[in-house]
Amino acid sequence: MSYFMIVLDNSIIFTSTAKIGADLSLNTQALAWITNAYALTFGGFLLFSGKAGDIFGRKRFFMIGLVIFSISSLLVGLSPNGPMMIAMRAVQGIGSSILAPSTLALLMDNYNESMRTKAIAYYGATGGLGASFGLVIGGLISTYSSWRIAFLINVPIGIAMIVLSVKYLSASNKFSQKIDVLGTIFSVLGVSAFVYSIDGTVYRLPALVIAIISLILFVLQERRSVSPIMPLTLFKDTERKYAYLTRFFFIAVGMAYFFLTPLAMQRVYNFTPLMAAIGFLPETVPQFIAATVVTRITDRVKTSTIIFVGTALMFVGALLAAVVRIQAGYWLAIAIPMVILGIGQGMALGTLTIAGVAHTTPEMSGSASGVVNAIHQIGGSVGLSVVVALTASYIQPTAAYNVQMIWITILSAVAVLFSLGIIKGEKQPKKETTEEQSRNKNLNLELDESIKQN
């Protein structure tokens, strides 16, 4: 419920931007900051939040995230002007940065083996569904009601989830007593500056330089830290490494397609926001069905196989849209490719999450969850920005969308290639990490001592 809420909330912005601008008298630059402020704090604090849950306890930190997200949602909905709304969207991003990895880590704590795989698959599928339904709900709200409702509704939902958390969530173990302060500073500065260099409006080049320097310092700090917020051993596992790369390009395709296609339907076919939202159902419904089916077969079919088939279907759908071209009309150029894309995305998103946290110890699950969500956030920003930048010279909406689909097809092809690496990694025998070796050694010593005493 929490993950669905934060993804849904962000997606609603896509179809509500025009109304927000009119109500608050905001120009295009200010409107961009409504999205950018959220993206900066969400992406910037993800690695810190993933590790902080290990220190403060995941249940407690999860509930802190709910409180921050609910209060900031209330203040966004009540905002009388642009500056307040932008500031509260930034706070909302901090709440989301806590909820996204905490939700995944709690699932990993409370389920084992096949049920754990199913739970993570549901988590991944929920992200895709939230994004899809956000477009539909945003279209309905933009047409028939106030955009403020989309934010105010989070308050009673947040309160209900806090009550349910107190009742049903058990206290989590704490795996670390201190946090890497320098690593936290470098990660927040590096990721935030990188996201801004993509989505920002001015000083983007200096932001990119700051991002590169900060991220280099972050990696060097994580190599020497005894309690890193992002253990570099996460990237030594071949399956996880390729899952991160595949997810980056997968979500780059998803974000670009989700943003540009409803816009094209309104500009080329003169659809209203509501019609564009309904026109997205051929993507949303198959995605929901595919995601539901995948959660039932994850214990019988290899995760890597599902990911490969899913990314391949996404590529086929994008290629079909690029070849047919938008002039062919909604059903041929949009609806039919959407069905194929939706099935592929529904298959791959949840299973990519499974592969992204595969073979992690309980001590590493919070950090792994943070990495998965950070890559998701950054990949989406990069994908959308790259496709828009490469097609900025096309003023005519029809030509622009046709070229955009070519680039989206190329990005999806890269995702397919990296998914082959997940298959390779799944076949390799797994070596124990240093953390696993230490933990197993301690367990063996405790067992030997117990045998001697008996």
N, C-alpha and C positions, 0 to 999 in steps of 0.2 A: 504493500500500500504506500509506503513512504517513497520508494523508488519511482513508482508509477506517478506519484504526485509531483515530484520535482521535475521529471522529464516532461510530463504533461504541461506543467506550468511554463516551462521554457518554450515548448513548441507552440503554445497558444499565442505567444508574442508575434509569431510570423504573420498570422492573419488578423491581428488586432492593432498593428503598428499605425495604420492610417487613422483609426479612430482616436488612439492615444495622442497622436500629433495634433489632431484637430481640437480635441478637448483641452489640452494643456498648452496650445499654441507653440509647439516645438518645431524647429527646423530639422532638416535631414541629419545634420551633424549631431544634434541633441538626441534625436531618435536612435541613432546608431549607438549612442552611449548607454541607452537603456538595455541593450543587448550586451555591449562590450563590458560594462561595469560588472554584470553578472558573470560573464565568461572569465574575466580577469581573476576575480576572487575564487570562483569555483575551480578553475584550472590551477591557480597559483597555490591554493591551500590543500589540494588533494593528497599529495605525498605526506605532508605533515599530519593531516587528519587520519590517514591510514595507520600511521605509527602511533599517534596519540591515543587511539583506542586501546592499543596494547598496554599503555602506561596507566591510563585513568580507569580502564575497564570498559568493555565495549557497550554494555547495557547503559551505563551512566553517560558515556559520551554520545551514544545514539540519542538518548533523551535530551541531552543538551542541544544537539542538532535540531531536534523537533521543536524545542522552545524557540531557538533563534529563527528557524524558518517560519514558524507560525506568526511570531510577533512582527517580523519584517514583512511578511505577506500582508498582514493587517495594515501596516503603515504604507506599503506600496499602494494598496487599494484605496487608502484615504488621502493619498498625496495630492495637495492642491496645486503643485507646480513641478516643473521638470527637475530642478536640482534635488528636491527631496526624494522624488521617485528614483532618480539615478543612484543616490546614496543608499536608499533602502534596497535597491536591487543588488548593490554590492554586498550588503549585509546578508541578503537572501542567498547569494552565491556562497558565502561562508557556511551558512546552514546546510546548503546542498553538498558542499565539499565534505561535511561530516557525515551526512546521511548516506550518501552513495557507497563509500567504502565500508562504513559501519554495518550497513544492511547486509552486504556480501559476507563480511567477516563473521557476523552473527549466524548466518545460515551455515557457514562452514564449521562453526563451533558446535551447532546443535544437530547436525546430521552426519551420518557416516556412510561410506561405501556407496551403494547404488542410490540410496535416498539423498545423499549429499549431491551426487551428480544431477539428480532430478531437480533438487532445490536450486542449484546454480543455473540450470537450464531455464527454469521458470524466471529467475532473476534477470537473465539476459533477455529473454523474450519480453519481459515486462518493459524494458527500456524501449524496445522497438514499438511496442503497442502504445506506450505513452506518447511517443513522438507522433505516431500516426493519428491516434484519436485526438491529440492536441490540435491538429489541423482542422478536424471536423468540428470539434467543440469551439475552437477559435472562430471558425466561420459562422457558426450559429450565434455566438455571442456578438460578433461584429455586426451581424445583420439585424438581430432582434433585441439586443439588450446592451448594457454597459460593460466595457472591458474590465471595470473594477470588480465585477462579480467573480471573474476568473481568479483573482487574488484573494478576495475576502472569503471564498469558500474553503480556502486552505485552513482557516482558523478553527472552525468546528471539527474538521477532519484531523488537524494536528492535535487538538485537545483529546479527541477520541483515541488517537494512537498513543498518546502519553498514558492515558488510563489503562489501555490494553497492555502497554509495555510494563507498567508496574505490576499488573496482574499475571502476565504470562511469561515474560522474559526472565530467565534466571541470571543471577550475577555472573559475569564472565571473569576468567582468570586474568591476572595482570602478569605480563611476560617481561616487563622491563621497568626499572625504577627511575630512569633518567632519559632525557631526550637530547638528541644531537642539535644543539642550538645553532651552530654555524651551518650545519647541513640544512636546517629549517630555513634560515635566512637566505642562503644561496638558492634553495629550491623555489621559495616563494617569489623572490626577485627574478630568477631566471625564467620560470614558467610564465609568470605574469607579463614580463617584458616581451617574451616570445609571442604570447597571444596578442599583446598590443601591437607588436610589429606587423602582425597579420591583419588585425581588425581595426587598428587605430586610424586616426584621421591626420594627425601631424606628428613630426619627429619619429617616424617609423624606423628610419635607418639607425639613429642613435639607440632606439629601443632594441633593435636587433643586435647591435654591438654589445649592449649591456647584457642581453640574454645569453649570447654566446660565452662571454667572459664568466658570467655567473654560473652557467651550467657546467663549464669546465672546472671551475673551483668547486662546484657541488660534487662532481664525480671524484675529484681528488680528495675531498673531505670524506666522502663515503668510503673510500679505500682505506683510510687510516682510522676511521671512527670505530670505537668498540660497540657502539649502539646506534648504527646507521638508521635513518628513516627510510632508506631504500637500499637494502642489502644487495650488493652487486652480484651475489650468487644467484639471484633470481634470473639473471640473463645467461647463466652457464648451462641451463637445461635447454636443449634444442627445441623441444616441443613448445615450451613457454616462449622462447625467443621468437620463433616463427609465428606463434599465436599473436604476439604483440604487433609484429610487422603486418600480419594479415588484417588484424583489427584496425590498425591505423588507416590502411587504404580502403577497407570495407566501410568504415564509418565516414571516410572522406567522400565516398560515392553516395552513401545514404544522406548525409547532410546536404550536399550539393543538389541531389535529386529532390529532396523534400522541400528545399527552399525555392528552387528555380521552376519546378513543374507547376505548382499552383499559380505562381506569378505569370508563367507563360499562358496558362489557360485563361487568365483574366485579360492579358494583353492581346493575345492572338484570337481567342474565341469569344472575347467580351463576356466571360463568365463573371457573375457576382462572387464575392468571397464565399457565400454559402454554396453556390453551384460548384466552385472550385474545390471546396471541402468535400462535397458529395462526390465530385468527380475523382477524388482520391480513394474512394471505397474499393475499387478493384485492386488497389495495393494493400489496403488495410485489412480487408477480410481474409484474403489468402494468407497474409502474413500471420494473422491470428490462428488460422487453422493449422498452418505448417508448424508454428511454434508449439501448439498444443500436441500435435502428433509427435514431434521430436522429443518432448519430455517423457513420452511413453516408450520410446524405443532406444533411449540412451544406454540402457543396460544390455541391449542386444546388438546394436550396431556401433562400430567404432566412431568415436568423436571426430577423428580426423577425416573419416569418410563422409560424414554428414557435413562437415565444414567445406570440404572440397566440392561436393555436389551443390551445396548452397551458394558458394561464391561463383561456381560455374553457371548456375541458373541466373544469378544476378548479372553476370557478363552477357549471357544470351539475351536477357530482357533489355539491357542497355543498348546492345548492338542492334537489336530489332528496331528500337526507337530511333537510333541514329540512321539506320538504312531507310526506313519508311519515311521519316521526316514529318514534321508537324503539319505540313500542308495537307496531308492525307486525311485529316479529320480526327476528331477525338477518339473514336473507337479503334481505328487502326494504329494511330500514332501514339496514343496515350494509354487507353484502357487495356488492350491486349498485352503490350510490353509490361504494364504495371502488374498484371497477374503473375507473370513469370518472375519479375523482380521481387514481388511480395513473397512468393513461395521461397525464393532463394534467401532473402533476408530473414524470414522466419526460421529457416533451417540453421542459418549460420550464426546469428547473433548470440543465442544462448550457449551454443556449443563452443564458440570462441571464448566466452567467459570461463567455461569449464577448463579449456586448454590453458588459459592465461593464469589459472591458479593451481594447475596440476602439480602434484608431487611436492607441495609446500608443507612445511611443518606448522603446527599451531602457532609457534612463535613468529612465523613469517607470513601468516595469512592476512594480517592487517596491512602490512606493507605491500603484499601482492595485490590486494584489493585496491589500494591506492594507485598502484601502477596501472592496473587495468582501466580504472576510471580516468586517470590522467591522460593515457593514450587515447581513450575514447573522446575526451574533450578536445585535446589538441588536434587529433586527426580530423574531427569535424570542422574545426576552424580553418585548418590548412586546406582541406579539400574544397570547401566553399570559396575561400578567398582565391585560391589558385585558378579555379575554373572561371570565376568572375573576372579576374585580372587578365586571363588569356583571351577572353572574349569581349573585353571592354570596348574595343574599337567597332563592334557591330551594333549600330544604332537601331536597325530595324528588328523588332521582336522575333519575327519568324526566323531570320537568318541567325540571330544570336542564339536562340534555343537549339537550332540544328547543330551549330558548332559546339555548343555546351555539351550536348549529348555525345559528341565524338570524344571530347576530353573525359567525360564521365565513363565512357566505354574503356578508354585507355587505363584509367585508374582501376576499374574493376578487373581488367586483365592482369594488372600487377598483383591485385589481391589473390587471384587464382594461382599465380605462380608461387607466391609465398605460402599459400595453403598446402602446396606440395611438400614444403619443408616440415609442416606439422606431421604429415604422414611419415616422413623420414624420422622425425624425432620420436614418434610414438613407437616405432619399431626398435629403436636403440635401447639396450639394457640400461637401466637407471643406476647411477652411482650415488652413493650417499654423500650428501653435502657435509661440510664441517660441522654444522649445527646438528644434523642427524647423527653423525658419528659420536659427538660429545654426549648427546642425549642417550643414545643406545649404550654407550660406555657406562654412564651413570646408572642406567637401569640394570645393567649386568652386575655392577658392583653391589647395588642394593639387593639384587636377587641372591648373589653369593653370600652376602652377610646374613640374609634371612635363612638360607639353607644351613649355615654354620650354627645359628642360634637354635634352630629346630633340632 
